[in-house]
Amino acid sequence: MKKVYALWVMVAIPFVLSAQTEKGGWLIEANTGTATTGNTSFSLSSSDGNTDWSIGADAGYFVMDNLAVKAGLGYSDAGDFADGVLVYKIGGKYYINGQIPVGLDFTGFSSDRNDGSWVGAQGGYAIFLGESVAIEPAVRYNFTLDESQAESIFQALVGFTLFL
């Protein structure tokens, strides 16, 4: 019986805690990811004495239940290999059943050497750790809008979302 109860709690609690996606709410999101794709995530890598890093975050407002309009900013630095890059993002995120986030956005970057842009599609799962915090593992595909400036690329991300 204890196993049945534990299983029920594990399945039911995320649905009870998903009320944070209601109209009028805010979200702040930080993701881990790769610095090479022009995203607004946190990353750090080092190879042969060169360090690449990026920092950024997204914020969104729920214009209706489960639908947030989002914007993001980020900065990345590839060390000795490239100039610093400013990254910007605007789009939307919809929570299916308040639990399964799917997103569509426009992401661009600007540096002294070139500019590039993508249309990104993303899907994942929100694991609520409490009433206002979720971990959101996701997969994402960025479709390039200019192959001479940037490539299309697949990503796996882990997002940390704060609901206000």
DRENDO-1510 file (C-alpha; in Angstrom, 1 decimal, always signed):
<recs>
REC; n; res; u; v; w
REC; 1; MET; +0.0; +0.0; +0.0 .
REC; 2; LYS; +2.9; +2.4; +0.8 .
REC; 3; LYS; +4.2; +1.9; -2.7 .
REC; 4; VAL; +0.9; +2.7; -4.3 .
REC; 5; TYR; +0.6; +5.9; -2.1 .
REC; 6; ALA; +4.1; +7.0; -3.0 .
REC; 7; LEU; +3.5; +6.5; -6.7 .
REC; 8; TRP; +0.2; +8.5; -6.4 .
REC; 9; VAL; +2.1; +11.3; -4.7 .
REC; 10; MET; +4.8; +11.4; -7.3 .
REC; 11; VAL; +2.3; +11.6; -10.1 .
REC; 12; ALA; -0.2; +14.0; -8.5 .
REC; 13; ILE; +2.0; +16.6; -6.9 .
REC; 14; PRO; +3.4; +18.2; -10.1 .
REC; 15; PHE; -0.2; +18.8; -11.3 .
REC; 16; VAL; -1.2; +20.4; -8.1 .
REC; 17; LEU; +1.8; +22.7; -8.1 .
REC; 18; SER; +1.4; +23.8; -11.7 .
REC; 19; ALA; -0.9; +26.7; -10.8 .
REC; 20; GLN; +2.0; +29.2; -11.2 .
REC; 21; THR; +1.3; +29.5; -14.9 .
REC; 22; GLU; -1.9; +31.6; -14.5 .
REC; 23; LYS; -2.6; +34.9; -16.2 .
REC; 24; GLY; -0.9; +37.9; -14.7 .
REC; 25; GLY; +2.1; +35.9; -13.3 .
REC; 26; TRP; +5.7; +36.3; -14.2 .
REC; 27; LEU; +8.6; +33.9; -14.8 .
REC; 28; ILE; +12.4; +34.3; -14.7 .
REC; 29; GLU; +14.3; +31.6; -16.4 .
REC; 30; ALA; +18.0; +30.6; -16.6 .
REC; 31; ASN; +19.2; +27.7; -18.8 .
REC; 32; THR; +22.4; +25.8; -19.0 .
REC; 33; GLY; +23.6; +25.2; -22.6 .
REC; 34; THR; +26.3; +25.7; -25.1 .
REC; 35; ALA; +27.8; +29.1; -25.8 .
REC; 36; THR; +28.2; +28.4; -29.5 .
REC; 37; THR; +24.6; +28.7; -30.5 .
REC; 38; GLY; +23.7; +32.2; -29.7 .
REC; 39; ASN; +21.5; +31.5; -26.7 .
REC; 40; THR; +20.7; +33.3; -23.5 .
REC; 41; SER; +22.1; +30.5; -21.2 .
REC; 42; PHE; +24.9; +30.0; -18.7 .
REC; 43; SER; +27.9; +28.0; -19.9 .
REC; 44; LEU; +31.6; +27.6; -19.3 .
REC; 45; SER; +34.1; +25.5; -21.1 .
REC; 46; SER; +37.9; +25.6; -21.4 .
REC; 47; SER; +40.2; +23.9; -23.9 .
REC; 48; ASP; +44.0; +24.4; -24.6 .
REC; 49; GLY; +44.1; +27.5; -22.3 .
REC; 50; ASN; +41.1; +29.2; -23.9 .
REC; 51; THR; +38.0; +29.8; -21.9 .
REC; 52; ASP; +34.5; +30.2; -23.5 .
REC; 53; TRP; +31.6; +31.4; -21.3 .
REC; 54; SER; +28.1; +32.8; -21.6 .
REC; 55; ILE; +25.6; +34.4; -19.2 .
REC; 56; GLY; +22.0; +35.3; -19.7 .
REC; 57; ALA; +18.4; +35.0; -18.6 .
REC; 58; ASP; +14.8; +35.2; -19.9 .
REC; 59; ALA; +11.8; +36.8; -18.3 .
REC; 60; GLY; +8.2; +36.4; -19.3 .
REC; 61; TYR; +4.7; +37.5; -18.5 .
REC; 62; PHE; +1.6; +35.2; -18.6 .
REC; 63; VAL; -0.9; +37.0; -20.9 .
REC; 64; MET; -3.3; +34.2; -20.4 .
REC; 65; ASP; -3.3; +30.9; -18.4 .
REC; 66; ASN; -0.3; +28.8; -19.4 .
REC; 67; LEU; +0.9; +31.3; -22.1 .
REC; 68; ALA; +3.9; +33.5; -21.4 .
REC; 69; VAL; +5.4; +36.1; -23.7 .
REC; 70; LYS; +9.2; +36.1; -23.1 .
REC; 71; ALA; +12.3; +38.2; -23.8 .
REC; 72; GLY; +15.9; +37.4; -23.0 .
REC; 73; LEU; +19.3; +38.9; -23.1 .
REC; 74; GLY; +22.7; +37.2; -22.9 .
REC; 75; TYR; +26.4; +37.8; -23.5 .
REC; 76; SER; +29.1; +35.3; -24.5 .
REC; 77; ASP; +32.8; +35.4; -24.9 .
REC; 78; ALA; +34.8; +32.9; -26.8 .
REC; 79; GLY; +38.2; +34.0; -25.4 .
REC; 80; ASP; +40.9; +34.4; -27.9 .
REC; 81; PHE; +38.9; +33.1; -30.8 .
REC; 82; ALA; +36.2; +35.7; -31.2 .
REC; 83; ASP; +34.9; +39.0; -30.0 .
REC; 84; GLY; +32.1; +39.2; -27.3 .
REC; 85; VAL; +28.6; +38.5; -28.6 .
REC; 86; LEU; +25.4; +40.1; -27.5 .
REC; 87; VAL; +22.4; +37.7; -27.7 .
REC; 88; TYR; +18.7; +38.6; -27.7 .
REC; 89; LYS; +15.5; +36.6; -27.8 .
REC; 90; ILE; +11.8; +37.2; -28.0 .
REC; 91; GLY; +9.0; +34.6; -28.2 .
REC; 92; GLY; +6.4; +32.7; -26.3 .
REC; 93; LYS; +6.2; +29.7; -24.0 .
REC; 94; TYR; +3.0; +27.6; -23.5 .
REC; 95; TYR; +2.5; +25.1; -20.7 .
REC; 96; ILE; +0.4; +22.1; -21.9 .
REC; 97; ASN; -1.6; +21.0; -18.8 .
REC; 98; GLY; +0.5; +23.5; -16.8 .
REC; 99; GLN; +3.3; +20.9; -17.0 .
REC; 100; ILE; +4.8; +20.5; -20.4 .
REC; 101; PRO; +6.4; +23.7; -21.7 .
REC; 102; VAL; +6.7; +24.2; -25.4 .
REC; 103; GLY; +8.2; +27.3; -26.9 .
REC; 104; LEU; +8.8; +29.2; -30.1 .
REC; 105; ASP; +11.1; +32.2; -30.4 .
REC; 106; PHE; +13.3; +34.4; -32.5 .
REC; 107; THR; +16.9; +34.5; -31.3 .
REC; 108; GLY; +19.6; +36.7; -32.7 .
REC; 109; PHE; +23.2; +37.7; -32.0 .
REC; 110; SER; +25.4; +40.6; -32.8 .
REC; 111; SER; +29.2; +41.0; -32.7 .
REC; 112; ASP; +31.8; +43.1; -34.4 .
REC; 113; ARG; +32.4; +40.3; -37.0 .
REC; 114; ASN; +28.9; +39.1; -37.9 .
REC; 115; ASP; +25.2; +38.8; -37.0 .
REC; 116; GLY; +23.1; +35.7; -37.1 .
REC; 117; SER; +19.6; +34.7; -36.2 .
REC; 118; TRP; +17.4; +31.6; -35.6 .
REC; 119; VAL; +13.9; +30.6; -35.1 .
REC; 120; GLY; +13.9; +28.1; -32.2 .
REC; 121; ALA; +11.4; +25.4; -31.2 .
REC; 122; GLN; +11.6; +23.8; -27.8 .
REC; 123; GLY; +9.8; +21.2; -25.7 .
REC; 124; GLY; +10.4; +19.8; -22.2 .
REC; 125; TYR; +8.9; +18.9; -18.9 .
REC; 126; ALA; +8.5; +21.1; -15.8 .
REC; 127; ILE; +9.4; +19.4; -12.5 .
REC; 128; PHE; +8.0; +21.6; -9.8 .
REC; 129; LEU; +10.2; +21.7; -6.6 .
REC; 130; GLY; +7.7; +23.9; -4.7 .
REC; 131; GLU; +5.1; +26.5; -5.4 .
REC; 132; SER; +7.4; +28.8; -7.3 .
REC; 133; VAL; +10.4; +26.9; -8.6 .
REC; 134; ALA; +10.7; +24.4; -11.4 .
REC; 135; ILE; +13.5; +22.5; -13.2 .
REC; 136; GLU; +12.7; +22.2; -16.9 .
REC; 137; PRO; +14.8; +19.7; -18.9 .
REC; 138; ALA; +14.2; +20.4; -22.6 .
REC; 139; VAL; +15.3; +19.7; -26.2 .
REC; 140; ARG; +15.5; +22.5; -28.7 .
REC; 141; TYR; +16.2; +23.0; -32.4 .
REC; 142; ASN; +17.4; +26.3; -33.7 .
REC; 143; PHE; +16.6; +26.8; -37.4 .
REC; 144; THR; +19.1; +29.3; -38.9 .
REC; 145; LEU; +17.7; +32.2; -41.0 .
REC; 146; ASP; +21.1; +32.8; -42.7 .
REC; 147; GLU; +23.4; +29.8; -43.3 .
REC; 148; SER; +26.3; +32.1; -44.2 .
REC; 149; GLN; +26.2; +33.5; -40.6 .
REC; 150; ALA; +25.1; +30.7; -38.4 .
REC; 151; GLU; +24.2; +27.0; -38.6 .
REC; 152; SER; +21.0; +25.2; -37.5 .
REC; 153; ILE; +21.7; +23.2; -34.4 .
REC; 154; PHE; +20.1; +20.8; -31.9 .
REC; 155; GLN; +20.4; +21.4; -28.1 .
REC; 156; ALA; +19.7; +19.7; -24.9 .
REC; 157; LEU; +19.0; +22.2; -22.0 .
REC; 158; VAL; +18.2; +22.2; -18.3 .
REC; 159; GLY; +16.2; +25.3; -17.3 .
REC; 160; PHE; +15.7; +26.7; -13.9 .
REC; 161; THR; +12.4; +28.7; -13.6 .
REC; 162; LEU; +11.2; +31.0; -10.9 .
REC; 163; PHE; +7.5; +31.8; -11.0 .
REC; 164; LEU; +6.4; +35.1; -9.4 .
</recs>
